[in-house]
Amino acid sequence: MTNSIRRVLAVAAAALVAVLGAPPAANADQAAPTLPLFVRRSSDGHLLAYEPKTGGGLQSPVDLGGGFSAATALVRATTSEGGKGNDLFFRLAGELYYTAERGTSTMPVASNMDVYNLIMTPGNMGSSPAAEIIARDTAGALWLYPGRTDGGLASRVPTGTSGWNAMNALAGYGDYTGDGKNDLLARTTTGTLYIYPGTGSIIANQILGARISAGTGWEAYTALVSTGDNNGDGKPDLIARDSAGALWLFKGTGVASAPFAAKEKIGNAGWNAFNAFF
């Protein structure tokens, strides 16, 4: 293990527990979690957390610490605290690590993860005890790693055959169709956004249903990320960064045929300073 990897592991073990405060209170009427936006600053590898504002938008950031420049993938998931923790998965030298928001250590959870060129989480799609990891391999196939409550991952399950290399962004953390199951958002290289409804199943290649178009023109955005319910109405939203570095909020409607309301600016130019949104 190199010194740079040791430094990142040490930072990860302390950063979340030291800075993020209490987990959000449970809301029985809320179908989607309300999560902070995590970003990585390009200049120094620091992670910043932006808590949501009431009604939509972001509060001032909290610095979670530096040293994360070496991480080749970063994923925030609600695994600990009964599904309310702001936990971190990150990839270093092909190994995927997990650290809980209030944990005292960082542990490896999956090896040989460099075979994937995209790693994210849609939250819990209903087939696991905790948030799941979705990964796309270089051949364009999609895989799901069922989550465990201790942060570990079960054996991967085929989720989509080759062809997912036609997508240049995957996002989503909640139910965009209104059927009670978490879904996956995927944007094509030509700018069409699709909803892939979750089926709640863990059966190979039956995890996602037939896709639904969520509109065109999404190539205008250089980053897409969901932090669940940003504005507090119980429906998952979508955050997008445009090429000028401004940040936009698309509030979810919970209706598959028209899943987002008109966009609202929640951040002026300057967001190009970050090279990871999660």
GUDRENSE-258145 format. One record per residue (C-alpha): x, y, z; chain; residue in three letters. Coordinates in Angstrom, 2 decimals, padded with zeros to 5 digits. Layout:
! residues N
{u=X&v=Y&w=Z&mol=A&type=ALA}
...
This chain:
! residues 278
{u=000.00&v=000.00&w=000.00&mol=A&type=MET}
{u=001.47&v=003.36&w=-001.03&mol=A&type=THR}
{u=001.78&v=006.35&w=001.30&mol=A&type=ASN}
{u=-000.78&v=008.31&w=-000.75&mol=A&type=SER}
{u=-003.37&v=005.55&w=-000.28&mol=A&type=ILE}
{u=-002.62&v=005.42&w=003.46&mol=A&type=ARG}
{u=-003.19&v=009.18&w=003.70&mol=A&type=ARG}
{u=-006.55&v=008.99&w=001.93&mol=A&type=VAL}
{u=-007.69&v=006.13&w=004.16&mol=A&type=LEU}
{u=-006.72&v=008.06&w=007.27&mol=A&type=ALA}
{u=-008.59&v=011.16&w=006.09&mol=A&type=VAL}
{u=-011.68&v=009.16&w=005.14&mol=A&type=ALA}
{u=-011.84&v=007.46&w=008.52&mol=A&type=ALA}
{u=-012.05&v=010.81&w=010.31&mol=A&type=ALA}
{u=-013.55&v=013.36&w=007.91&mol=A&type=ALA}
{u=-017.24&v=012.48&w=007.94&mol=A&type=LEU}
{u=-017.58&v=011.83&w=011.67&mol=A&type=VAL}
{u=-015.65&v=014.99&w=012.46&mol=A&type=ALA}
{u=-017.59&v=017.42&w=010.32&mol=A&type=VAL}
{u=-021.07&v=016.40&w=009.21&mol=A&type=LEU}
{u=-023.43&v=016.83&w=012.23&mol=A&type=GLY}
{u=-026.38&v=014.73&w=013.15&mol=A&type=ALA}
{u=-028.09&v=012.72&w=010.44&mol=A&type=PRO}
{u=-031.33&v=014.15&w=009.05&mol=A&type=PRO}
{u=-034.41&v=013.35&w=011.10&mol=A&type=ALA}
{u=-036.70&v=010.71&w=009.69&mol=A&type=ALA}
{u=-039.84&v=012.01&w=007.97&mol=A&type=ASN}
{u=-042.64&v=009.52&w=007.65&mol=A&type=ALA}
{u=-044.21&v=011.49&w=004.80&mol=A&type=ASP}
{u=-040.99&v=011.72&w=002.82&mol=A&type=GLN}
{u=-040.49&v=009.10&w=000.10&mol=A&type=ALA}
{u=-036.97&v=010.21&w=-000.89&mol=A&type=ALA}
{u=-034.02&v=010.95&w=001.43&mol=A&type=PRO}
{u=-032.77&v=014.52&w=001.79&mol=A&type=THR}
{u=-029.00&v=014.39&w=001.32&mol=A&type=LEU}
{u=-026.13&v=016.86&w=001.03&mol=A&type=PRO}
{u=-024.39&v=017.41&w=-002.29&mol=A&type=LEU}
{u=-020.78&v=016.23&w=-002.12&mol=A&type=PHE}
{u=-018.16&v=017.68&w=-004.49&mol=A&type=VAL}
{u=-014.41&v=017.35&w=-004.92&mol=A&type=ARG}
{u=-012.39&v=020.51&w=-005.49&mol=A&type=ARG}
{u=-010.05&v=020.14&w=-008.46&mol=A&type=SER}
{u=-007.23&v=022.28&w=-007.08&mol=A&type=SER}
{u=-006.51&v=020.36&w=-003.88&mol=A&type=ASP}
{u=-008.69&v=017.23&w=-003.68&mol=A&type=GLY}
{u=-010.80&v=018.52&w=-000.79&mol=A&type=HIS}
{u=-014.32&v=017.17&w=-000.37&mol=A&type=LEU}
{u=-017.05&v=019.71&w=000.37&mol=A&type=LEU}
{u=-020.58&v=018.99&w=001.58&mol=A&type=ALA}
{u=-023.49&v=021.31&w=000.73&mol=A&type=TYR}
{u=-026.57&v=020.71&w=002.85&mol=A&type=GLU}
{u=-029.92&v=021.49&w=001.16&mol=A&type=PRO}
{u=-031.98&v=024.60&w=001.88&mol=A&type=LYS}
{u=-035.65&v=024.49&w=002.74&mol=A&type=THR}
{u=-037.58&v=024.83&w=-000.51&mol=A&type=GLY}
{u=-034.58&v=023.95&w=-002.67&mol=A&type=GLY}
{u=-030.98&v=025.04&w=-003.10&mol=A&type=GLY}
{u=-027.80&v=024.68&w=-001.10&mol=A&type=LEU}
{u=-026.37&v=026.06&w=002.12&mol=A&type=GLN}
{u=-022.76&v=027.16&w=002.59&mol=A&type=SER}
{u=-020.29&v=024.27&w=002.28&mol=A&type=PRO}
{u=-018.59&v=022.25&w=004.98&mol=A&type=VAL}
{u=-015.02&v=021.17&w=004.20&mol=A&type=ASP}
{u=-014.58&v=017.43&w=004.84&mol=A&type=LEU}
{u=-010.82&v=017.43&w=004.31&mol=A&type=GLY}
{u=-008.28&v=016.98&w=001.55&mol=A&type=GLY}
{u=-006.24&v=014.20&w=000.03&mol=A&type=GLY}
{u=-008.94&v=012.76&w=-002.22&mol=A&type=PHE}
{u=-007.26&v=013.66&w=-005.53&mol=A&type=SER}
{u=-006.05&v=010.07&w=-005.83&mol=A&type=ALA}
{u=-009.57&v=008.62&w=-005.66&mol=A&type=ALA}
{u=-010.72&v=007.51&w=-009.13&mol=A&type=THR}
{u=-014.36&v=007.14&w=-008.10&mol=A&type=ALA}
{u=-016.41&v=008.70&w=-005.28&mol=A&type=LEU}
{u=-019.89&v=007.62&w=-004.20&mol=A&type=VAL}
{u=-022.04&v=008.90&w=-001.31&mol=A&type=ARG}
{u=-024.60&v=006.42&w=000.03&mol=A&type=ALA}
{u=-027.07&v=006.13&w=002.92&mol=A&type=THR}
{u=-025.88&v=002.82&w=004.33&mol=A&type=THR}
{u=-025.33&v=003.35&w=008.06&mol=A&type=SER}
{u=-027.61&v=004.85&w=010.73&mol=A&type=GLU}
{u=-030.55&v=002.76&w=009.54&mol=A&type=GLY}
{u=-030.34&v=004.25&w=006.05&mol=A&type=GLY}
{u=-029.75&v=007.87&w=007.14&mol=A&type=LYS}
{u=-025.94&v=008.04&w=007.26&mol=A&type=GLY}
{u=-023.96&v=010.14&w=004.80&mol=A&type=ASN}
{u=-021.37&v=007.47&w=004.06&mol=A&type=ASP}
{u=-018.58&v=007.34&w=001.51&mol=A&type=LEU}
{u=-017.39&v=004.76&w=-001.01&mol=A&type=PHE}
{u=-014.22&v=005.55&w=-002.97&mol=A&type=PHE}
{u=-011.88&v=003.70&w=-005.33&mol=A&type=ARG}
{u=-008.09&v=003.67&w=-004.96&mol=A&type=LEU}
{u=-005.73&v=001.51&w=-007.00&mol=A&type=ALA}
{u=-008.57&v=-000.75&w=-008.09&mol=A&type=GLY}
{u=-009.93&v=-001.32&w=-004.58&mol=A&type=GLU}
{u=-013.31&v=000.04&w=-003.44&mol=A&type=LEU}
{u=-013.36&v=001.28&w=000.18&mol=A&type=TYR}
{u=-016.20&v=002.20&w=002.53&mol=A&type=TYR}
{u=-016.29&v=004.53&w=005.51&mol=A&type=THR}
{u=-019.38&v=005.29&w=007.60&mol=A&type=ALA}
{u=-020.31&v=008.81&w=008.65&mol=A&type=GLU}
{u=-019.84&v=007.90&w=012.30&mol=A&type=ARG}
{u=-017.41&v=005.05&w=011.80&mol=A&type=GLY}
{u=-013.88&v=004.88&w=013.13&mol=A&type=THR}
{u=-012.24&v=003.06&w=010.23&mol=A&type=SER}
{u=-012.27&v=002.57&w=006.49&mol=A&type=THR}
{u=-012.59&v=-000.94&w=005.06&mol=A&type=MET}
{u=-012.11&v=-002.48&w=001.60&mol=A&type=PRO}
{u=-015.34&v=-003.90&w=000.19&mol=A&type=VAL}
{u=-014.54&v=-004.92&w=-003.41&mol=A&type=ALA}
{u=-011.44&v=-005.66&w=-005.47&mol=A&type=SER}
{u=-010.61&v=-005.36&w=-009.19&mol=A&type=ASN}
{u=-012.91&v=-002.35&w=-009.53&mol=A&type=MET}
{u=-010.73&v=-000.77&w=-012.23&mol=A&type=ASP}
{u=-012.63&v=-002.87&w=-014.78&mol=A&type=VAL}
{u=-015.41&v=-000.24&w=-014.44&mol=A&type=TYR}
{u=-015.38&v=003.18&w=-016.07&mol=A&type=ASN}
{u=-018.41&v=004.46&w=-014.11&mol=A&type=LEU}
{u=-019.50&v=003.74&w=-010.53&mol=A&type=ILE}
{u=-022.55&v=005.25&w=-008.77&mol=A&type=MET}
{u=-025.44&v=004.42&w=-006.46&mol=A&type=THR}
{u=-029.18&v=004.84&w=-007.11&mol=A&type=PRO}
{u=-029.84&v=004.26&w=-003.40&mol=A&type=GLY}
{u=-031.73&v=001.15&w=-002.38&mol=A&type=ASN}
{u=-033.66&v=-000.21&w=-005.35&mol=A&type=MET}
{u=-035.52&v=-002.64&w=-003.11&mol=A&type=GLY}
{u=-033.43&v=-005.74&w=-003.51&mol=A&type=SER}
{u=-030.90&v=-005.25&w=-000.70&mol=A&type=SER}
{u=-030.74&v=-004.31&w=002.99&mol=A&type=PRO}
{u=-028.85&v=-001.11&w=002.08&mol=A&type=ALA}
{u=-027.93&v=001.19&w=-000.80&mol=A&type=ALA}
{u=-026.56&v=-000.63&w=-003.83&mol=A&type=GLU}
{u=-023.66&v=000.13&w=-006.15&mol=A&type=ILE}
{u=-024.09&v=000.18&w=-009.93&mol=A&type=ILE}
{u=-021.01&v=-000.12&w=-012.13&mol=A&type=ALA}
{u=-020.46&v=-000.11&w=-015.89&mol=A&type=ARG}
{u=-017.61&v=-002.14&w=-017.37&mol=A&type=ASP}
{u=-015.49&v=-001.20&w=-020.36&mol=A&type=THR}
{u=-017.52&v=-003.48&w=-022.64&mol=A&type=ALA}
{u=-020.65&v=-001.45&w=-021.83&mol=A&type=GLY}
{u=-022.40&v=-003.94&w=-019.51&mol=A&type=ALA}
{u=-024.06&v=-002.80&w=-016.28&mol=A&type=LEU}
{u=-023.71&v=-004.59&w=-012.93&mol=A&type=TRP}
{u=-025.37&v=-004.18&w=-009.53&mol=A&type=LEU}
{u=-023.63&v=-004.89&w=-006.22&mol=A&type=TYR}
{u=-026.28&v=-005.46&w=-003.49&mol=A&type=PRO}
{u=-025.50&v=-003.47&w=-000.37&mol=A&type=GLY}
{u=-025.19&v=-004.66&w=003.22&mol=A&type=ARG}
{u=-025.88&v=-002.67&w=006.36&mol=A&type=THR}
{u=-022.21&v=-002.92&w=007.43&mol=A&type=ASP}
{u=-021.06&v=-001.27&w=004.19&mol=A&type=GLY}
{u=-020.00&v=-004.50&w=002.52&mol=A&type=GLY}
{u=-021.21&v=-005.59&w=-000.89&mol=A&type=LEU}
{u=-022.64&v=-008.92&w=-002.04&mol=A&type=ALA}
{u=-021.66&v=-010.58&w=-005.34&mol=A&type=SER}
{u=-022.49&v=-008.56&w=-008.43&mol=A&type=ARG}
{u=-025.61&v=-009.23&w=-010.49&mol=A&type=VAL}
{u=-025.92&v=-008.55&w=-014.26&mol=A&type=PRO}
{u=-028.14&v=-005.53&w=-014.73&mol=A&type=THR}
{u=-027.84&v=-004.65&w=-018.40&mol=A&type=GLY}
{u=-026.20&v=-006.24&w=-021.41&mol=A&type=THR}
{u=-023.65&v=-004.41&w=-023.59&mol=A&type=SER}
{u=-024.76&v=-001.03&w=-024.91&mol=A&type=GLY}
{u=-024.47&v=001.13&w=-021.81&mol=A&type=TRP}
{u=-021.39&v=002.83&w=-023.26&mol=A&type=ASN}
{u=-023.93&v=004.88&w=-025.23&mol=A&type=ALA}
{u=-024.63&v=006.62&w=-021.90&mol=A&type=MET}
{u=-022.26&v=009.28&w=-020.57&mol=A&type=ASN}
{u=-023.99&v=009.90&w=-017.24&mol=A&type=ALA}
{u=-025.91&v=007.85&w=-014.69&mol=A&type=LEU}
{u=-027.79&v=009.50&w=-011.82&mol=A&type=ALA}
{u=-030.81&v=009.20&w=-009.55&mol=A&type=GLY}
{u=-031.51&v=008.60&w=-005.87&mol=A&type=TYR}
{u=-035.21&v=007.88&w=-005.49&mol=A&type=GLY}
{u=-038.48&v=007.09&w=-007.26&mol=A&type=ASP}
{u=-039.07&v=009.20&w=-010.39&mol=A&type=TYR}
{u=-042.08&v=007.24&w=-011.68&mol=A&type=THR}
{u=-044.28&v=007.25&w=-008.58&mol=A&type=GLY}
{u=-044.47&v=003.47&w=-008.17&mol=A&type=ASP}
{u=-042.56&v=003.33&w=-004.88&mol=A&type=GLY}
{u=-039.34&v=001.86&w=-006.30&mol=A&type=LYS}
{u=-036.04&v=003.64&w=-006.86&mol=A&type=ASN}
{u=-035.13&v=004.26&w=-010.49&mol=A&type=ASP}
{u=-032.01&v=004.91&w=-012.56&mol=A&type=LEU}
{u=-031.48&v=007.98&w=-014.76&mol=A&type=LEU}
{u=-029.22&v=007.66&w=-017.80&mol=A&type=ALA}
{u=-028.19&v=010.26&w=-020.39&mol=A&type=ARG}
{u=-027.15&v=009.29&w=-023.90&mol=A&type=THR}
{u=-024.14&v=010.80&w=-025.63&mol=A&type=THR}
{u=-026.59&v=012.75&w=-027.81&mol=A&type=THR}
{u=-028.32&v=014.35&w=-024.81&mol=A&type=GLY}
{u=-031.51&v=012.33&w=-024.28&mol=A&type=THR}
{u=-032.30&v=011.55&w=-020.65&mol=A&type=LEU}
{u=-034.06&v=008.29&w=-019.82&mol=A&type=TYR}
{u=-035.66&v=006.88&w=-016.68&mol=A&type=ILE}
{u=-035.04&v=003.17&w=-016.19&mol=A&type=TYR}
{u=-037.71&v=002.13&w=-013.66&mol=A&type=PRO}
{u=-036.55&v=-000.13&w=-010.86&mol=A&type=GLY}
{u=-038.46&v=-003.39&w=-010.61&mol=A&type=THR}
{u=-037.52&v=-004.16&w=-007.00&mol=A&type=GLY}
{u=-036.03&v=-007.45&w=-008.21&mol=A&type=SER}
{u=-032.48&v=-008.75&w=-007.92&mol=A&type=ILE}
{u=-032.92&v=-011.34&w=-010.70&mol=A&type=ILE}
{u=-030.21&v=-011.06&w=-013.36&mol=A&type=ALA}
{u=-031.12&v=-008.59&w=-016.12&mol=A&type=ASN}
{u=-034.55&v=-007.97&w=-014.58&mol=A&type=GLN}
{u=-033.53&v=-005.18&w=-012.21&mol=A&type=ILE}
{u=-034.56&v=-002.39&w=-014.59&mol=A&type=LEU}
{u=-037.77&v=-002.02&w=-016.59&mol=A&type=GLY}
{u=-038.35&v=-000.54&w=-020.05&mol=A&type=ALA}
{u=-036.91&v=002.94&w=-020.27&mol=A&type=ARG}
{u=-039.00&v=006.13&w=-020.38&mol=A&type=ILE}
{u=-037.81&v=009.32&w=-022.09&mol=A&type=SER}
{u=-037.31&v=012.31&w=-019.79&mol=A&type=ALA}
{u=-036.56&v=014.72&w=-022.62&mol=A&type=GLY}
{u=-033.73&v=015.93&w=-024.84&mol=A&type=THR}
{u=-031.20&v=018.76&w=-024.60&mol=A&type=GLY}
{u=-029.44&v=017.38&w=-021.55&mol=A&type=TRP}
{u=-026.09&v=017.54&w=-023.37&mol=A&type=GLU}
{u=-025.98&v=021.18&w=-022.16&mol=A&type=ALA}
{u=-024.90&v=019.90&w=-018.73&mol=A&type=TYR}
{u=-021.43&v=018.71&w=-017.78&mol=A&type=THR}
{u=-022.54&v=017.00&w=-014.56&mol=A&type=ALA}
{u=-025.77&v=015.36&w=-013.37&mol=A&type=LEU}
{u=-026.34&v=014.21&w=-009.79&mol=A&type=VAL}
{u=-029.24&v=013.46&w=-007.49&mol=A&type=SER}
{u=-029.12&v=014.10&w=-003.76&mol=A&type=THR}
{u=-032.59&v=012.67&w=-003.33&mol=A&type=GLY}
{u=-035.20&v=015.20&w=-002.25&mol=A&type=ASP}
{u=-033.48&v=018.59&w=-002.29&mol=A&type=ASN}
{u=-036.52&v=020.82&w=-001.71&mol=A&type=ASN}
{u=-038.32&v=018.74&w=000.94&mol=A&type=GLY}
{u=-041.51&v=017.78&w=-000.93&mol=A&type=ASP}
{u=-040.86&v=014.03&w=-000.73&mol=A&type=GLY}
{u=-039.92&v=013.60&w=-004.41&mol=A&type=LYS}
{u=-036.37&v=013.08&w=-005.73&mol=A&type=PRO}
{u=-034.83&v=015.91&w=-007.70&mol=A&type=ASP}
{u=-031.92&v=016.32&w=-010.12&mol=A&type=LEU}
{u=-029.02&v=018.78&w=-009.96&mol=A&type=ILE}
{u=-027.13&v=019.75&w=-013.13&mol=A&type=ALA}
{u=-024.04&v=021.86&w=-013.88&mol=A&type=ARG}
{u=-023.90&v=023.69&w=-017.20&mol=A&type=ASP}
{u=-020.79&v=024.41&w=-019.29&mol=A&type=SER}
{u=-020.53&v=027.95&w=-017.85&mol=A&type=ALA}
{u=-020.24&v=026.51&w=-014.34&mol=A&type=GLY}
{u=-023.72&v=027.40&w=-013.08&mol=A&type=ALA}
{u=-025.79&v=024.95&w=-011.03&mol=A&type=LEU}
{u=-029.46&v=024.17&w=-011.71&mol=A&type=TRP}
{u=-032.15&v=022.32&w=-009.78&mol=A&type=LEU}
{u=-034.79&v=020.24&w=-011.55&mol=A&type=PHE}
{u=-037.50&v=019.50&w=-008.98&mol=A&type=LYS}
{u=-039.05&v=016.05&w=-009.32&mol=A&type=GLY}
{u=-042.78&v=015.70&w=-009.90&mol=A&type=THR}
{u=-043.16&v=011.96&w=-009.28&mol=A&type=GLY}
{u=-044.89&v=011.64&w=-012.68&mol=A&type=VAL}
{u=-043.04&v=009.52&w=-015.23&mol=A&type=ALA}
{u=-044.43&v=011.33&w=-018.29&mol=A&type=SER}
{u=-043.20&v=014.72&w=-017.01&mol=A&type=ALA}
{u=-040.67&v=013.92&w=-014.28&mol=A&type=PRO}
{u=-039.20&v=017.41&w=-013.72&mol=A&type=PHE}
{u=-040.49&v=020.93&w=-013.23&mol=A&type=ALA}
{u=-038.83&v=023.91&w=-014.93&mol=A&type=ALA}
{u=-035.21&v=024.35&w=-013.89&mol=A&type=LYS}
{u=-034.18&v=026.82&w=-011.17&mol=A&type=GLU}
{u=-030.69&v=028.27&w=-010.76&mol=A&type=LYS}
{u=-029.20&v=027.40&w=-007.37&mol=A&type=ILE}
{u=-025.56&v=028.31&w=-008.02&mol=A&type=GLY}
{u=-023.85&v=030.98&w=-010.09&mol=A&type=ASN}
{u=-020.72&v=030.44&w=-012.19&mol=A&type=ALA}
{u=-017.87&v=028.83&w=-010.27&mol=A&type=GLY}
{u=-018.94&v=025.21&w=-010.07&mol=A&type=TRP}
{u=-016.40&v=024.25&w=-012.75&mol=A&type=ASN}
{u=-013.88&v=024.32&w=-009.91&mol=A&type=ALA}
{u=-015.09&v=020.82&w=-008.97&mol=A&type=PHE}
{u=-014.27&v=017.60&w=-010.83&mol=A&type=ASN}
{u=-016.63&v=015.25&w=-009.01&mol=A&type=ALA}
{u=-020.30&v=015.65&w=-008.02&mol=A&type=PHE}
{u=-021.92&v=012.91&w=-005.95&mol=A&type=PHE}
